[in-house]
Amino acid sequence: MAMSEEHKAALALGRRESRAVKKYLEALASRKPGRPVSPERLGERIAELGQRIAAEQDPLKALEYRQARLDAERQLEQLSTLDDFAEVEAGFVASAGGYSQRK
């Protein structure tokens, strides 16, 4: 049995609204309290850690610096892939009513 165009449109709308709500909740969960970290500051931190790694004599301390650099690089990557929060929030506001009525 084939679905009607109305049914297909309703399913598509539900998927869009669900994605908007999920994206907003994920963005909220990823935000940390305090001052936001800028990509520029993370770049400086990564360069600073690279210098510390090169100069460090203690292998365990160098390992700690390497892990801190990996963490900073991962955080920088996440910042560059995050959408503008205002855009995500606007999508949530537009979708939340219909989503909540269905759920």
KEKE-3310 file (N, C-alpha, C; in steps of 0.2 Angstrom, whole numbers, plus 5000, padded with zeros to 4 digits):
npx = (5004:5003:5009:5001:5003:5001:5003:5017:5022:5019:5027:5040:5040:5039:5051:5060:5057:5060:5074:5078:5075:5083:5096:5096:5096:5107:5117:5115:5119:5132:5138:5148:5149:5154:5168:5167:5178:5189:5192:5205:5212:5213:5221:5233:5235:5238:5249:5258:5258:5265:5277:5281:5281:5292:5302:5302:5310:5306:5298:5285:5279:5279:5271:5259:5257:5256:5244:5236:5237:5231:5218:5215:5216:5205:5194:5195:5192:5179:5173:5174:5165:5153:5137:5130:5124:5113:5106:5103:5095:5084:5079:5074:5065:5055:5051:5048:5034:5026:5032:5031:5017:5015:5021)
npy = (4994:5011:5026:5041:5058:5067:5060:5057:5070:5074:5065:5069:5082:5079:5073:5083:5092:5085:5083:5097:5100:5090:5094:5107:5103:5095:5106:5114:5105:5104:5116:5125:5131:5147:5158:5158:5149:5155:5151:5157:5158:5144:5140:5147:5141:5128:5129:5134:5122:5114:5119:5117:5103:5101:5106:5099:5088:5078:5063:5059:5071:5077:5068:5071:5084:5082:5075:5085:5094:5086:5086:5100:5102:5094:5101:5113:5108:5104:5117:5123:5115:5117:5124:5141:5146:5154:5152:5138:5139:5147:5138:5128:5135:5137:5124:5117:5118:5111:5098:5095:5094:5083:5073)
npz = (5000:4995:5002:5005:4998:5008:5020:5018:5018:5031:5038:5034:5039:5053:5055:5052:5062:5073:5071:5073:5086:5093:5089:5095:5109:5110:5107:5118:5128:5125:5128:5140:5156:5161:5154:5136:5125:5113:5095:5092:5104:5107:5097:5100:5112:5108:5100:5110:5119:5110:5110:5123:5124:5115:5123:5135:5147:5155:5152:5156:5159:5146:5140:5146:5141:5127:5127:5132:5121:5111:5116:5115:5102:5097:5103:5096:5084:5086:5089:5076:5069:5074:5073:5072:5087:5088:5076:5078:5089:5084:5075:5084:5091:5081:5078:5090:5095:5086:5087:5101:5102:5095:5103)
capx = (5000:5007:5008:4998:5007:5000:5007:5024:5024:5019:5033:5045:5039:5041:5059:5063:5056:5064:5081:5079:5075:5089:5101:5096:5097:5114:5120:5114:5123:5139:5140:5150:5148:5160:5169:5169:5185:5189:5197:5211:5215:5214:5227:5238:5236:5241:5256:5261:5259:5270:5284:5282:5283:5299:5307:5301:5314:5303:5294:5278:5276:5279:5265:5253:5257:5253:5237:5232:5237:5226:5211:5214:5214:5198:5190:5195:5188:5172:5171:5173:5159:5147:5133:5129:5119:5106:5102:5100:5089:5078:5076:5071:5058:5051:5049:5046:5027:5023:5036:5028:5010:5015:5024)
capy = (5000:5017:5031:5047:5063:5070:5056:5058:5077:5074:5061:5073:5087:5076:5072:5090:5095:5081:5085:5103:5099:5086:5098:5112:5100:5094:5112:5116:5100:5105:5122:5124:5137:5151:5161:5154:5148:5157:5148:5160:5156:5137:5140:5149:5135:5122:5131:5134:5116:5111:5122:5114:5096:5100:5108:5095:5083:5072:5060:5059:5077:5078:5064:5075:5090:5079:5074:5092:5097:5083:5089:5107:5101:5091:5106:5117:5105:5105:5124:5124:5112:5119:5129:5147:5144:5158:5148:5132:5141:5149:5131:5125:5139:5136:5117:5115:5118:5105:5092:5094:5092:5076:5069)
capz = (5000:4995:5006:5002:4998:5014:5025:5017:5020:5038:5041:5033:5044:5060:5055:5052:5069:5078:5070:5075:5093:5095:5088:5100:5115:5109:5108:5125:5132:5123:5131:5146:5160:5161:5148:5130:5122:5106:5091:5092:5110:5106:5092:5104:5117:5104:5099:5117:5121:5105:5112:5129:5122:5112:5128:5141:5147:5158:5147:5158:5158:5139:5138:5148:5136:5121:5128:5132:5114:5107:5119:5113:5094:5097:5105:5091:5078:5088:5088:5069:5066:5078:5070:5076:5092:5087:5071:5081:5093:5080:5072:5089:5092:5075:5078:5096:5096:5083:5090:5108:5102:5093:5108)
cpx = (5004:5005:5005:5003:5007:5004:5014:5026:5024:5025:5039:5045:5041:5048:5062:5063:5060:5072:5083:5079:5081:5095:5102:5098:5105:5119:5120:5119:5131:5142:5142:5150:5155:5162:5170:5176:5185:5194:5204:5215:5217:5220:5233:5240:5240:5248:5261:5263:5265:5277:5286:5284:5290:5304:5307:5306:5311:5297:5286:5275:5275:5272:5259:5252:5254:5246:5233:5232:5231:5219:5210:5212:5207:5193:5189:5191:5181:5169:5170:5168:5153:5143:5132:5123:5112:5102:5099:5094:5083:5075:5072:5064:5053:5048:5046:5038:5024:5026:5032:5021:5010:5017:5020)
cpy = (5006:5022:5037:5052:5067:5067:5057:5065:5077:5070:5066:5079:5085:5075:5078:5093:5091:5082:5092:5103:5095:5091:5104:5109:5098:5100:5114:5111:5102:5111:5122:5131:5141:5155:5157:5154:5150:5152:5150:5158:5149:5136:5142:5144:5129:5123:5131:5127:5112:5113:5118:5107:5096:5102:5103:5089:5077:5069:5060:5066:5079:5074:5068:5081:5088:5078:5080:5095:5093:5085:5095:5106:5099:5096:5111:5115:5105:5112:5125:5121:5114:5125:5135:5145:5148:5155:5142:5134:5143:5143:5128:5128:5137:5129:5114:5114:5112:5098:5090:5092:5085:5071:5070)
cpz = (5000:5000:5002:5002:5005:5020:5024:5019:5028:5041:5040:5038:5051:5060:5055:5059:5074:5077:5074:5083:5096:5094:5093:5107:5115:5110:5115:5129:5131:5126:5138:5150:5160:5154:5142:5128:5115:5102:5091:5098:5110:5102:5096:5109:5114:5103:5105:5119:5116:5108:5119:5128:5120:5118:5134:5141:5151:5153:5149:5157:5151:5137:5140:5143:5130:5122:5128:5125:5110:5110:5116:5105:5093:5098:5099:5085:5080:5087:5081:5066:5069:5074:5074:5080:5090:5081:5074:5085:5089:5077:5077:5090:5087:5075:5084:5097:5093:5086:5097:5107:5099:5099:5114)
residu = (MET:ALA:MET:SER:GLU:GLU:HIS:LYS:ALA:ALA:LEU:ALA:LEU:GLY:ARG:ARG:GLU:SER:ARG:ALA:VAL:LYS:LYS:TYR:LEU:GLU:ALA:LEU:ALA:SER:ARG:LYS:PRO:GLY:ARG:PRO:VAL:SER:PRO:GLU:ARG:LEU:GLY:GLU:ARG:ILE:ALA:GLU:LEU:GLY:GLN:ARG:ILE:ALA:ALA:GLU:GLN:ASP:PRO:LEU:LYS:ALA:LEU:GLU:TYR:ARG:GLN:ALA:ARG:LEU:ASP:ALA:GLU:ARG:GLN:LEU:GLU:GLN:LEU:SER:THR:LEU:ASP:ASP:PHE:ALA:GLU:VAL:GLU:ALA:GLY:PHE:VAL:ALA:SER:ALA:GLY:GLY:TYR:SER:GLN:ARG:LYS)
# end
